[in-house]
Amino acid sequence: MRPALRGAALVLGAVWTLPNTLIGLVGGLAGLPFGAHCRWRRADLALVFDCWPWGPGGAITFGNVILHTGDSLDVRCTTYAHRAAWCEDAPIWLADHERAHVYQYMVLGPLFLPLYLLFGGVSVRNRFERAADRYALTGRGWWPWPRP
């Protein structure tokens, strides 16, 4: 894709998912007084709030914001399918998994959250999570409806 066309697509995607990003910003900013800190991760197209103080651990993405309970997204983790004993996958990078969700948000915008919940929320059965794991394993396939 040409650089100008890619840049325009990224801007349009960021604008399209802005309502989701605002949810993430509110959550991230609420965590700052409790020890969270933020930084822009260009490779992930996201503002990341590390050391976010709430939740069971791990990360959650809202548009172009990632809320992460750990010190850095550059950690290895298991895929949902591996955790559910569906298969034995190699460990993946958490940053790659969350980047796939950023891409999904940028395409689906305000439709992402309703669709994500419709397909099962945080679950191995959720096609959005399986696609994010696939992307983290292979570097491609972040779209939840793969081509036939």
Secondary structure by P-SEA (a helix, b strand, c coil): ccaaaaaaaaaaaaaaaaaaaaaaaaaaaaacccbbbbbbccccccccccccccccccccccccbbbbccccccbbbbcccccccccccccccaaaaaaaaaaaaaaaccaaaaaaaaacccccccaaaaaaaaaaaccccccccccc
